[in-house]
Amino acid sequence: MSTAVPRPQNDPPRTGPLAGLRVVELSMYVAAPVCGLLLGDLGAEVIKVERLPEGDDVRQMSPPEMRGEAASFLVLNRGKRGVAIDAKQPDGLRALKRLCAGADVLIENFRPGTLERLGLGYEALRAENPGLIYASVSGFGLTGPEAQRPGLDLIAQAFTGLMSITGEGPGRPPVKVGAPVTDTTAGMLLALGVVAAHAHKLRTGQGQRVETSLIEAGIMHTVLQSAMTLATGVSPGPLGSAHPLGAPYQAFACADGWIVIGAQSDGLFRRAMRALDEEAGIGADPHWATSALRIADRPALIAALEPVFARLTRADCLARLDAAGVPCGPVHSVGEMLEHPQTRARNMVVEVAHPDGGAPVPALGCPLKFSATPAVPRGPAPRLGEDTAAVLREAGLDTATLERLREQGIIRMPEAVA
């Protein structure tokens, strides 16, 4: 008899623009799960397949935890169905292949060649499922001299030059962007690729392979710096929060906190100076009259501006700049951002049920908004193997087979099959 607490049965109907799409996610860490998270928010049914015995490594990335679960896993994998299979065992591999045979999309982020060695590569699976969209994300891509190198966000940020343009200034140690930007961007790019491949399939009936990588995601973030380097042959360096093509466009310390200001054009600069300090005369100084002059002598400009900001409170400074129509904003902590009324108004913080019942847990919402097919948060991240029995039954395995696989440790289910 089962002793597990039933999962809450409050998932809303799948009504998003990708409703009806079945996605099998063979994933760990961040990039591929971000892709699955987005597709799930858009209505797809996402089945997360985890290895045995540990599951996704993100399950062990704690603290912090929410309700005894790794917070990162809960946020990255909400709304997915959970299956746990040992695909290194022949019977487990056969079960996984049956699951893939009924999928519209497969997402994976294993090192190139790993799934091919298991018989789960694109060519093998499309022989049984010609319409399959096989979506891969890797560290360095499937081709090229570095294709077999393992990739992490830190490595990709270093490789793509992001760390060389991040930091306080020349001569300082390289700094990574605090957020895993190549991981999350690669997941978003892969989701875009899946949607484009799905549009092609709707027209032609043909599936295909689509892939991206952490380094390509990182390269996309260097678009301005790459343009500068391609034009001049000189690689730019770090500027702190400043912008290489305009000034002032950066963070400044007020009397009680930090703000950012975007007054890089000549008109915005003069309006900002009139709003902040009419007596200093900085805005009327011919030495700062044009963007080119301000960029050429940026250190002196910043030194002149810092006292202007330092004698004003953050609220006063922002109010003056807002009234003058100058782009500006506060530098928030993550906690301040999550609690801000604008974040909440955009439904970027949602609450989802926890698998064991009780109070819901917070998670991030969907960044895409649709007028006709709104994205709907779909409930909690699955416990390890939570939906194995139901999903494999749908793939055609009978109760006796499921129970045998469970007893042999080839699959994991929360309870014996009734």
C-alpha positions as CSV (number, residue, x, y, z in Angstrom):
1,M,0.0,0.0,0.0
2,S,1.3,3.5,-0.8
3,T,2.5,5.7,2.0
4,A,3.3,8.7,-0.2
5,V,1.3,11.9,0.0
6,P,-0.5,12.3,-3.4
7,R,0.7,15.1,-5.5
8,P,-1.8,18.1,-5.6
9,Q,-4.2,17.7,-8.4
10,N,-4.6,21.4,-9.1
11,D,-2.7,21.8,-12.4
12,P,-4.8,24.0,-14.7
13,P,-5.5,22.7,-18.3
14,R,-2.7,23.1,-20.8
15,T,-4.0,26.0,-22.9
16,G,-0.8,27.7,-23.9
17,P,0.4,28.1,-27.5
18,L,2.3,24.9,-27.3
19,A,-0.5,22.8,-25.8
20,G,-0.5,19.3,-27.1
21,L,3.3,19.2,-27.5
22,R,5.1,16.4,-25.6
23,V,8.6,17.1,-24.6
24,V,11.1,14.6,-23.1
25,E,13.9,16.4,-21.2
26,L,17.1,14.5,-20.6
27,S,18.8,17.1,-18.6
28,M,20.9,18.2,-15.7
29,Y,22.1,21.6,-14.3
30,V,20.6,24.8,-15.8
31,A,20.6,25.3,-19.6
32,A,18.4,22.4,-20.8
33,P,16.0,22.7,-17.8
34,V,15.5,26.4,-18.6
35,C,14.5,25.4,-22.1
36,G,12.0,22.8,-20.7
37,L,10.7,25.4,-18.1
38,L,9.9,27.9,-20.9
39,L,8.3,25.3,-23.2
40,G,6.2,24.0,-20.2
41,D,5.0,27.5,-19.4
42,L,3.9,27.8,-23.0
43,G,1.7,24.8,-22.6
44,A,3.9,21.8,-23.6
45,E,3.9,18.7,-21.5
46,V,7.5,18.3,-20.2
47,I,8.7,15.0,-18.9
48,K,11.9,15.3,-17.0
49,V,13.9,12.1,-17.1
50,E,16.5,11.8,-14.4
51,R,19.3,9.2,-13.9
52,L,19.5,6.8,-11.0
53,P,20.3,6.8,-8.2
54,E,20.9,10.5,-7.6
55,G,18.8,12.3,-10.2
56,D,19.7,15.7,-11.5
57,D,22.8,17.1,-9.7
58,V,20.9,20.3,-8.9
59,R,18.9,18.3,-6.4
60,Q,22.1,18.3,-4.3
61,M,22.8,22.0,-4.7
62,S,21.7,23.0,-1.2
63,P,21.4,24.9,0.9
64,P,19.3,26.9,0.4
65,E,16.2,24.7,0.6
66,M,12.5,25.2,0.5
67,R,10.5,22.6,2.3
68,G,13.4,20.2,2.4
69,E,14.1,20.5,-1.3
70,A,16.9,22.3,-3.1
71,A,15.5,25.7,-4.0
72,S,17.3,25.8,-7.4
73,F,15.7,22.5,-8.4
74,L,12.3,23.6,-7.4
75,V,12.5,26.9,-9.4
76,L,14.1,25.3,-12.5
77,N,11.8,22.3,-12.8
78,R,8.4,23.4,-11.7
79,G,5.5,22.1,-13.7
80,K,7.3,19.1,-15.1
81,R,6.5,15.4,-14.8
82,G,9.3,13.4,-13.3
83,V,10.6,10.0,-14.4
84,A,13.7,8.2,-13.1
85,I,15.3,5.5,-15.2
86,D,18.7,3.7,-15.2
87,A,19.3,3.9,-19.0
88,K,22.6,2.0,-18.7
89,Q,20.5,-1.1,-18.0
90,P,19.1,-2.8,-21.2
91,D,15.5,-2.8,-19.9
92,G,15.8,0.8,-18.8
93,L,17.2,1.8,-22.2
94,R,14.3,0.1,-23.9
95,A,11.8,1.8,-21.7
96,L,13.4,5.2,-22.4
97,K,13.4,4.5,-26.1
98,R,9.7,3.8,-26.0
99,L,9.1,7.1,-24.2
100,C,11.2,8.9,-26.9
101,A,9.3,7.2,-29.7
102,G,6.1,9.1,-28.6
103,A,7.7,12.5,-28.1
104,D,7.4,15.5,-30.3
105,V,10.6,17.1,-28.8
106,L,13.7,15.7,-27.0
107,I,15.9,18.2,-25.0
108,E,19.3,17.1,-23.9
109,N,22.5,18.6,-22.6
110,F,25.0,15.7,-22.4
111,R,28.5,15.9,-23.6
112,P,28.5,15.3,-27.4
113,G,28.6,11.6,-28.2
114,T,27.2,10.4,-24.8
115,L,23.7,9.7,-26.0
116,E,24.9,8.3,-29.3
117,R,26.9,5.7,-27.4
118,L,23.7,4.7,-25.5
119,G,21.7,4.4,-28.8
120,L,19.8,7.6,-28.0
121,G,21.4,9.8,-30.6
122,Y,19.4,11.8,-33.2
123,E,19.9,9.3,-36.0
124,A,18.8,6.4,-33.9
125,L,15.7,8.0,-32.5
126,R,14.5,9.6,-35.7
127,A,14.6,6.2,-37.4
128,E,11.6,5.3,-35.1
129,N,10.2,8.8,-34.8
130,P,10.8,10.8,-38.1
131,G,9.0,13.9,-36.8
132,L,11.2,14.2,-33.7
133,I,12.7,17.6,-32.9
134,Y,16.0,16.7,-31.2
135,A,17.3,19.8,-29.3
136,S,20.8,19.8,-27.9
137,V,22.7,22.3,-25.8
138,S,26.4,21.7,-25.0
139,G,29.4,23.7,-23.8
140,F,31.1,24.3,-27.1
141,G,28.7,23.0,-29.8
142,L,28.7,19.7,-31.7
143,T,31.3,20.7,-34.2
144,G,34.7,22.4,-34.2
145,P,38.1,21.5,-32.4
146,E,36.7,22.2,-28.9
147,A,33.4,20.2,-29.3
148,Q,34.4,17.5,-26.8
149,R,35.5,19.9,-24.1
150,P,33.2,20.0,-21.0
151,G,31.4,23.3,-20.7
152,L,30.2,25.2,-17.6
153,D,28.9,28.8,-17.4
154,L,32.2,29.9,-15.8
155,I,34.2,28.4,-18.6
156,A,32.0,29.9,-21.3
157,Q,32.1,33.3,-19.7
158,A,35.9,33.1,-19.8
159,F,36.1,31.7,-23.3
160,T,33.8,34.2,-24.9
161,G,35.5,37.3,-23.5
162,L,32.6,38.2,-21.1
163,M,35.0,38.1,-18.1
164,S,37.4,40.4,-19.9
165,I,34.8,43.1,-20.2
166,T,33.3,42.6,-16.7
167,G,34.8,44.3,-13.7
168,E,35.8,47.6,-12.3
169,G,38.5,48.6,-14.7
170,P,41.9,47.9,-16.4
171,G,44.4,45.9,-14.4
172,R,41.8,44.3,-12.1
173,P,41.2,40.6,-11.9
174,P,38.7,39.2,-14.5
175,V,35.1,38.9,-13.1
176,K,32.2,36.7,-14.1
177,V,28.7,38.0,-14.4
178,G,27.0,37.1,-11.2
179,A,24.2,35.3,-12.8
180,P,24.8,32.2,-15.0
181,V,24.1,34.2,-18.2
182,T,25.4,31.7,-20.7
183,D,23.4,28.8,-19.1
184,T,20.1,30.7,-19.0
185,T,20.6,32.4,-22.4
186,A,21.5,29.0,-24.0
187,G,18.3,27.6,-22.6
188,M,16.3,30.5,-24.0
189,L,18.0,30.1,-27.4
190,L,17.3,26.4,-27.5
191,A,13.6,27.1,-26.7
192,L,13.5,29.5,-29.6
193,G,15.1,26.8,-31.8
194,V,12.5,24.3,-30.8
195,V,9.6,26.7,-31.6
196,A,11.1,27.4,-35.0
197,A,11.6,23.7,-35.7
198,H,8.0,23.1,-34.6
199,A,6.8,25.7,-37.1
200,H,8.8,24.0,-39.8
201,K,7.3,20.6,-38.8
202,L,3.8,22.1,-39.0
203,R,4.4,23.1,-42.6
204,T,6.4,20.0,-43.8
205,G,5.8,17.2,-41.2
206,Q,9.6,16.9,-40.9
207,G,11.5,16.9,-37.6
208,Q,15.1,18.0,-37.4
209,R,18.0,18.5,-35.0
210,V,18.5,21.9,-33.5
211,E,21.5,22.8,-31.2
212,T,23.2,25.7,-29.5
213,S,25.9,26.0,-26.9
214,L,27.1,28.0,-23.9
215,I,29.8,29.7,-26.0
216,E,27.3,30.9,-28.6
217,A,25.1,32.2,-25.9
218,G,28.0,34.1,-24.4
219,I,29.1,35.4,-27.8
220,M,25.6,36.9,-28.3
221,H,26.1,38.9,-25.1
222,T,29.2,40.6,-26.6
223,V,27.4,42.1,-29.5
224,L,28.5,45.7,-28.9
225,Q,32.0,44.8,-27.9
226,S,32.4,42.5,-30.8
227,A,31.2,45.2,-33.2
228,M,33.8,47.6,-31.7
229,T,36.6,45.0,-32.0
230,L,35.6,44.0,-35.6
231,A,35.7,47.7,-36.5
232,T,39.0,48.7,-34.8
233,G,40.9,45.5,-34.1
234,V,41.2,46.5,-30.5
235,S,39.5,44.5,-27.7
236,P,37.7,46.7,-25.2
237,G,38.3,46.1,-21.4
238,P,36.1,46.4,-18.3
239,L,34.4,49.7,-17.4
240,G,32.5,48.7,-14.3
241,S,28.9,49.7,-14.8
242,A,29.8,52.2,-17.6
243,H,28.9,51.9,-21.3
244,P,31.7,51.9,-23.9
245,L,29.8,54.0,-26.3
246,G,28.3,56.7,-24.0
247,A,28.8,58.7,-20.8
248,P,27.4,59.1,-18.3
249,Y,25.8,55.7,-18.4
250,Q,26.6,53.9,-15.2
251,A,26.0,53.6,-11.4
252,F,26.5,56.5,-9.0
253,A,26.5,56.5,-5.2
254,C,23.9,58.8,-3.6
255,A,23.9,59.8,0.1
256,D,21.9,56.6,1.0
257,G,22.3,54.1,-1.8
258,W,23.1,53.6,-5.5
259,I,21.3,54.5,-8.7
260,V,22.0,54.1,-12.4
261,I,21.6,56.9,-15.0
262,G,21.5,56.7,-18.8
263,A,22.3,60.2,-19.9
264,Q,24.7,59.4,-22.8
265,S,23.2,61.7,-25.4
266,D,24.0,65.4,-25.4
267,G,20.4,66.4,-24.8
268,L,19.9,64.0,-21.9
269,F,23.2,65.0,-20.4
270,R,22.2,68.7,-20.3
271,R,18.8,67.9,-18.9
272,A,20.3,65.6,-16.2
273,M,22.7,68.3,-15.1
274,R,20.0,71.0,-14.9
275,A,17.9,68.6,-12.8
276,L,20.6,67.6,-10.4
277,D,22.8,70.8,-10.0
278,E,22.1,74.0,-11.8
279,E,24.9,75.8,-9.9
280,A,27.8,73.5,-10.7
281,G,27.6,74.4,-14.4
282,I,28.8,70.9,-15.6
283,G,26.1,70.7,-18.2
284,A,27.2,74.1,-19.7
285,D,30.9,73.3,-19.6
286,P,32.2,73.1,-23.3
287,H,34.6,70.4,-22.2
288,W,31.6,68.0,-21.8
289,A,29.5,69.3,-24.7
290,T,29.5,66.2,-26.8
291,S,29.4,62.5,-26.3
292,A,32.8,62.0,-27.9
293,L,34.4,64.5,-25.5
294,R,32.7,62.9,-22.5
295,I,33.9,59.4,-23.5
296,A,37.4,60.7,-24.2
297,D,37.8,62.0,-20.7
298,R,35.4,59.7,-18.8
299,P,37.5,59.5,-15.6
300,A,37.4,63.3,-15.2
301,L,33.7,63.5,-16.0
302,I,32.9,60.9,-13.4
303,A,35.1,62.6,-10.8
304,A,33.1,65.8,-11.4
305,L,29.8,64.1,-11.2
306,E,30.3,61.9,-8.1
307,P,30.0,64.9,-5.6
308,V,26.7,65.9,-7.3
309,F,25.1,62.6,-6.7
310,A,26.7,62.1,-3.2
311,R,24.9,65.1,-1.7
312,L,21.4,63.9,-2.8
313,T,19.4,61.0,-1.4
314,R,18.5,58.2,-3.8
315,A,14.8,59.1,-3.7
316,D,15.5,62.8,-4.4
317,C,17.9,62.0,-7.2
318,L,15.5,59.6,-8.9
319,A,12.6,62.1,-8.6
320,R,14.6,64.9,-10.2
321,L,15.8,62.7,-13.1
322,D,12.3,61.2,-13.6
323,A,10.8,64.7,-13.8
324,A,13.4,65.7,-16.3
325,G,12.7,62.6,-18.5
326,V,16.2,61.2,-18.0
327,P,16.4,57.3,-17.8
328,C,17.4,56.2,-14.3
329,G,16.6,53.6,-11.7
330,P,17.6,52.3,-8.3
331,V,20.2,49.5,-7.9
332,H,18.2,46.8,-6.2
333,S,19.2,43.8,-4.3
334,V,17.6,40.6,-5.6
335,G,15.3,40.6,-2.6
336,E,14.2,44.2,-3.4
337,M,13.6,43.2,-7.0
338,L,11.4,40.2,-6.1
339,E,9.3,42.4,-3.8
340,H,8.9,45.3,-6.1
341,P,5.4,46.1,-7.3
342,Q,6.4,46.1,-10.9
343,T,7.9,42.6,-10.6
344,R,4.7,41.4,-9.0
345,A,2.5,43.2,-11.5
346,R,4.2,41.3,-14.3
347,N,3.6,38.0,-12.4
348,M,7.3,37.2,-12.3
349,V,6.9,35.8,-8.8
350,V,4.4,33.0,-8.6
351,E,3.4,30.4,-6.0
352,V,3.1,26.7,-6.8
353,A,2.0,23.7,-4.8
354,H,4.6,21.6,-3.1
355,P,4.6,17.8,-3.9
356,D,4.0,17.0,-0.3
357,G,1.1,19.4,0.2
358,G,0.9,22.2,2.7
359,A,1.8,25.8,1.9
360,P,2.8,26.6,-1.6
361,V,6.4,27.6,-2.5
362,P,7.5,30.7,-4.4
363,A,9.0,30.4,-7.9
364,L,9.8,32.7,-10.9
365,G,7.0,33.3,-13.4
366,C,7.1,33.2,-17.2
367,P,8.8,36.2,-18.9
368,L,6.5,35.9,-22.0
369,K,3.0,37.3,-22.0
370,F,0.3,36.3,-24.5
371,S,-3.1,38.0,-25.0
372,A,-4.9,34.9,-26.3
373,T,-2.9,32.0,-24.8
374,P,-1.5,33.1,-21.5
375,A,1.2,31.1,-19.8
376,V,0.0,29.4,-16.7
377,P,2.3,28.1,-13.9
378,R,1.8,24.4,-13.7
379,G,2.5,23.3,-10.2
380,P,5.6,22.0,-8.4
381,A,8.8,20.4,-9.5
382,P,8.5,16.6,-9.3
383,R,10.0,14.4,-6.7
384,L,12.5,12.0,-8.1
385,G,10.6,9.4,-10.2
386,E,7.3,10.8,-9.1
387,D,5.5,10.2,-12.4
388,T,7.5,7.2,-13.7
389,A,4.6,4.7,-13.4
390,A,2.0,7.0,-15.1
391,V,4.4,8.1,-17.9
392,L,5.7,4.7,-18.8
393,R,2.1,3.3,-18.7
394,E,1.3,5.9,-21.3
395,A,4.3,4.6,-23.3
396,G,2.8,1.1,-23.3
397,L,4.5,-0.7,-20.4
398,D,2.2,-2.8,-18.3
399,T,1.9,-3.1,-14.6
400,A,3.8,-6.3,-14.3
401,T,6.7,-4.9,-16.3
402,L,6.8,-1.7,-14.2
403,E,6.8,-3.6,-11.0
404,R,9.7,-5.8,-12.2
405,L,11.7,-2.8,-13.3
406,R,11.1,-1.2,-9.9
407,E,12.2,-4.3,-8.0
408,Q,15.4,-4.5,-10.1
409,G,16.2,-0.9,-9.4
410,I,16.0,0.1,-13.1
411,I,13.2,2.6,-12.5
412,R,12.2,4.6,-9.4
413,M,8.6,5.2,-8.4
414,P,7.4,6.7,-5.1
415,E,5.4,3.6,-4.4
416,A,4.6,0.1,-5.7
417,V,2.3,0.0,-8.7
418,A,-1.3,-0.7,-7.8
